[in-house]
Amino acid sequence: MAKQLLLVFLLFLSCPVLPLWAQDAENKIARLEQELAHTVGTREVDICVELANEYLFYDLDRAFKYAHLALQKAESKNYLRGVLAARVALGNCYLYRSEQNDLLGAFEQYTQVIETPLTPKQEENCRLVLEKAKALNGLGSLYQIWGDFKKAIELHTNSLRIRERCGDQIGIARCYNSIGLVYDNMGNYDEAIRYYSRALNIYEKHRRMRDVAGVLNNLAAATHLKLLQSQSAESYEQVFDYYRRSLKISEELKDRRGMARIYNNMGILYAEQGKFDEALDLYFRAAMIDEEENDPAEAAATFNNIARLFEQKEEWLVALDYYQKALEAAAAVESKSALLNAAQGLSRVYAQMGDYYQAFQYAQMSNHLQKELYDVETSRRIALISSQYEIEKKQKQIELLEREKELQKLKEERLRQYIILGILLLVMLTILVLLLFNRYRFKSKLNKQLQTLYRELEIQHKRTEDSIQYASRIQQAMIPKTEALLNPFREAGIFYRPKSIVSGDFYWCKEVGNKKVIVVADCTGHGVPGALMTVLSMNLLDKLVDEMQDRLHPDELLRQLDWRIQQALPDEKVQDGLDGAILVVEGNRLEYAGAKFPLYLFHDDDFFVFNAARISLGNKSYKKEKVFTLHKLQLEPGDKIYLHSDGFPDQFGGEEERKYMSKRFRELLKRHATLPLQEQAREWEKEFERWKGNQDQTDDVVVVGLMY
């Protein structure tokens, strides 16, 4: 918990300075806007860039407005440095907003600055090349967001070289801090601390106190995380020292919100050490500032910290009071993470007090918030992957254009050669004929080689396609027929549709004695990689079910399958695995456990959901013990159960081209639950086609319904 609450002060490195405190910022903005009204020429562009950078942290719409205005005026005046600076400012706006295609927009602006050609004389102009250095930092921040840390460090290092050549000491410090942040994200805290310390030395030398305070916070956070990672028994005195030094600067600058954040962080450290009174004193100081500054977002975090402390001391009523305050403050600013922490705390405290009804109500609220946060995170990851894909596609297009330019140059060179040969024709006719004959023979030979190569490629392509088709037939043979799912079930309905020729989703069943095991799973990826994982998974399941006849329970089967997948794929670089749900049926008794895939039950016109564990099988990065909840049900005649992969809910389509989502999918199952299962399956397929429309299929799909 402490690790999550640490506040790392992220410097926005592409800007010329850190954001000023509110009053300073307002004064500077007013002065710049007043100057802009009476300024012409290139200075007008410079002021617009400064205003864009100043508004960035306070009014993003105005920041965009001034960045676009700066670019427009710079281009009309043919002011090169102004164009570069305006594009950097515009890239910063996109990066700071980070919505939908903003990362792609930021990438395009930074890339245009970096790729702008400069003459040798212009390369010596530090005002010009420093704008390229800022763009390199911005691009480095983008690659850090995409998780390409090696590329991020390379870009920040390139910026560092430019700043060193120009003697830009403050810029050098910002590059050190940027590199430190990348290493921080990588978990390499020793390197992060080394670069933060370099930045700190420069900022202290130049009396950049706001920057000093920010780097001290970074050093405190990195040192704390290093101690947590190594589980070291070393004293936390160094961490406290960094925070005290940062606190002193914040007090001198009258940055009360910064003071509140530091009080919270120091309180977390004391709480970790069991010093509850010292922690509580710091939390109350933070809470007082949050109230005076009317900052409900920070107040929610502070109240949660206080409540958690009283909960640990088993002072339930006080903990309850502060969790309620945290809930109200978080609701005021719609902070879902703070709401989640408060709801979880209230559920725990009410359970300790024996008020299980209230505990259940807040548990439901926290489950709903967890799902919303999960959906937001999933959408964010999809947006990141999409923007990275678009940029990779653009880079390939650029490479193709460069190749075409090279070909064009070759053609022009050849044309010049023909002209020279034509001029020499009168005096070298015999030699020219010989040269042309040799050239013709060479082209003929080359054409034959190209034709042979083309035929070989066609043959190879057909072999590959035939192999995939054959693999599809093998996979289809391994997938059980609908009849195999019957007994003790009376009806079965299946909707199974691979995205490609072969699928990463599968369903599987096997009878052992009086028990039947039914599995629905989604292996990592789709197409050929996913199909290979399905074959491996079905073989492992077949062996495990035979080995575990006397202790055949779904939760234990999931644990064993997780272990076997990790043993089968020992390479740490291979992170493939699967999500799935397992049923073990014996007569009318049913046991279920799942990894991300729930079980739905339709009983007497009621629809019940049995949730799965939010972990995947085969994931080596998950260091904790994997626990899978076992659900036991007693089936009655007419009961219907449903299992499915995430392919149907994740399908994009509809008028707004959005995901189908799990809630709509459950409504679909409820709507047709009274029909025979084979008719239900046809309705599922119709709905899938209707929703998908002209969109491509997003993922492999499998839905299995069974009636007892």
Secondary structure as the mmCIF struct_conf table of DSSP 4:
data_model
#
loop_
_struct_conf.conf_type_id
_struct_conf.id
_struct_conf.beg_label_comp_id
_struct_conf.beg_label_asym_id
_struct_conf.beg_label_seq_id
_struct_conf.end_label_comp_id
_struct_conf.end_label_asym_id
_struct_conf.end_label_seq_id
HELX_RH_AL_P HELX_RH_AL_P1 ALA A 2 LEU A 5
TURN_TY1_P TURN_TY1_P1 LEU A 13 SER A 14
BEND BEND1 CYS A 15 VAL A 17
HELX_LH_PP_P HELX_LH_PP_P1 LEU A 18 TRP A 21
HELX_RH_AL_P HELX_RH_AL_P2 ALA A 22 LEU A 36
TURN_TY1_P TURN_TY1_P2 ALA A 37 HIS A 38
TURN_TY1_P TURN_TY1_P3 GLY A 41 GLY A 41
HELX_RH_AL_P HELX_RH_AL_P3 THR A 42 TYR A 55
TURN_TY1_P TURN_TY1_P4 LEU A 56 TYR A 58
HELX_RH_AL_P HELX_RH_AL_P4 LEU A 60 SER A 76
TURN_TY1_P TURN_TY1_P5 LYS A 77 ASN A 78
HELX_RH_AL_P HELX_RH_AL_P5 LEU A 80 ARG A 97
TURN_TY1_P TURN_TY1_P6 GLN A 100 ASN A 101
HELX_RH_AL_P HELX_RH_AL_P6 ASP A 102 GLU A 115
HELX_RH_AL_P HELX_RH_AL_P7 PRO A 120 GLU A 123
TURN_TY1_P TURN_TY1_P7 GLU A 124 GLU A 124
HELX_RH_AL_P HELX_RH_AL_P8 CYS A 126 ILE A 145
TURN_TY1_P TURN_TY1_P8 TRP A 146 GLY A 147
HELX_RH_AL_P HELX_RH_AL_P9 PHE A 149 CYS A 166
TURN_TY1_P TURN_TY1_P9 GLY A 167 GLY A 167
HELX_RH_AL_P HELX_RH_AL_P10 GLN A 169 MET A 186
TURN_TY1_P TURN_TY1_P10 GLY A 187 GLY A 187
HELX_RH_AL_P HELX_RH_AL_P11 TYR A 189 LYS A 205
TURN_TY1_P TURN_TY1_P11 HIS A 206 ARG A 207
HELX_RH_AL_P HELX_RH_AL_P12 MET A 209 SER A 230
TURN_TY1_P TURN_TY1_P12 GLN A 231 GLN A 231
BEND BEND2 TYR A 236 TYR A 236
HELX_RH_AL_P HELX_RH_AL_P13 GLU A 237 GLU A 252
TURN_TY1_P TURN_TY1_P13 LEU A 253 LYS A 254
HELX_RH_AL_P HELX_RH_AL_P14 ARG A 256 GLU A 272
TURN_TY1_P TURN_TY1_P14 GLN A 273 GLY A 274
HELX_RH_AL_P HELX_RH_AL_P15 PHE A 276 GLU A 292
TURN_TY1_P TURN_TY1_P15 GLU A 293 ASN A 294
HELX_RH_AL_P HELX_RH_AL_P16 PRO A 296 GLN A 312
TURN_TY1_P TURN_TY1_P16 LYS A 313 GLU A 314
HELX_RH_AL_P HELX_RH_AL_P17 TRP A 316 VAL A 333
TURN_TY1_P TURN_TY1_P17 GLU A 334 GLU A 334
HELX_RH_AL_P HELX_RH_AL_P18 LYS A 336 GLN A 352
TURN_TY1_P TURN_TY1_P18 MET A 353 GLY A 354
HELX_RH_AL_P HELX_RH_AL_P19 TYR A 356 ILE A 423
HELX_RH_3T_P HELX_RH_3T_P1 LEU A 424 LEU A 426
TURN_TY1_P TURN_TY1_P19 VAL A 427 VAL A 427
HELX_RH_AL_P HELX_RH_AL_P20 LEU A 429 MET A 478
BEND BEND3 ILE A 479 ILE A 479
HELX_LH_PP_P HELX_LH_PP_P2 PRO A 480 LYS A 481
HELX_RH_3T_P HELX_RH_3T_P2 THR A 482 LEU A 485
BEND BEND4 ASN A 487 PRO A 488
BEND BEND5 ARG A 490 ARG A 490
STRN STRN1 GLU A 491 ARG A 497
BEND BEND6 LYS A 499 VAL A 502
BEND BEND7 GLY A 504 GLY A 504
STRN STRN2 ASP A 505 VAL A 512
TURN_TY1_P TURN_TY1_P20 GLY A 513 ASN A 514
STRN STRN3 LYS A 515 CYS A 523
BEND BEND8 THR A 524 HIS A 526
HELX_RH_AL_P HELX_RH_AL_P21 GLY A 527 GLU A 547
TURN_TY1_P TURN_TY1_P21 MET A 548 MET A 548
HELX_RH_3T_P HELX_RH_3T_P3 GLN A 549 ARG A 551
HELX_RH_AL_P HELX_RH_AL_P22 PRO A 554 ALA A 568
BEND BEND9 LEU A 569 LEU A 569
TURN_TY1_P TURN_TY1_P22 GLU A 572 LYS A 573
STRN STRN4 LEU A 578 GLU A 586
TURN_TY1_P TURN_TY1_P23 GLY A 587 ASN A 588
STRN STRN5 ARG A 589 ALA A 595
STRN STRN6 LYS A 596 LYS A 596
STRN STRN7 LEU A 599 HIS A 603
TURN_TY1_P TURN_TY1_P24 ASP A 604 ASP A 605
STRN STRN8 ASP A 606 PHE A 610
HELX_LH_PP_P HELX_LH_PP_P3 ASN A 611 ALA A 612
STRN STRN9 ALA A 613 ALA A 613
BEND BEND10 ARG A 614 ARG A 614
STRN STRN10 LEU A 617 LEU A 617
TURN_TY1_P TURN_TY1_P25 GLY A 618 GLY A 618
TURN_TY1_P TURN_TY1_P26 LYS A 620 SER A 621
BEND BEND11 LYS A 624 LYS A 624
HELX_LH_PP_P HELX_LH_PP_P4 GLU A 625 LYS A 626
STRN STRN11 HIS A 631 GLN A 634
TURN_TY1_P TURN_TY1_P27 PRO A 637 GLY A 638
STRN STRN12 LYS A 640 HIS A 644
BEND BEND12 ASP A 646 ASP A 646
TURN_TY1_P TURN_TY1_P28 GLY A 647 ASP A 650
STRN STRN13 PHE A 652 GLY A 653
TURN_TY1_P TURN_TY1_P29 GLY A 654 GLU A 657
STRN STRN14 ARG A 658 LYS A 659
HELX_RH_AL_P HELX_RH_AL_P23 SER A 662 ARG A 671
TURN_TY1_P TURN_TY1_P30 HIS A 672 THR A 674
BEND BEND13 LEU A 675 LEU A 675
HELX_RH_AL_P HELX_RH_AL_P24 LEU A 677 LYS A 692
TURN_TY1_P TURN_TY1_P31 GLY A 693 ASN A 694
BEND BEND14 GLN A 695 GLN A 695
HELX_LH_PP_P HELX_LH_PP_P5 ASP A 696 GLN A 697
BEND BEND15 ASP A 699 ASP A 699
STRN STRN15 VAL A 701 MET A 707
#
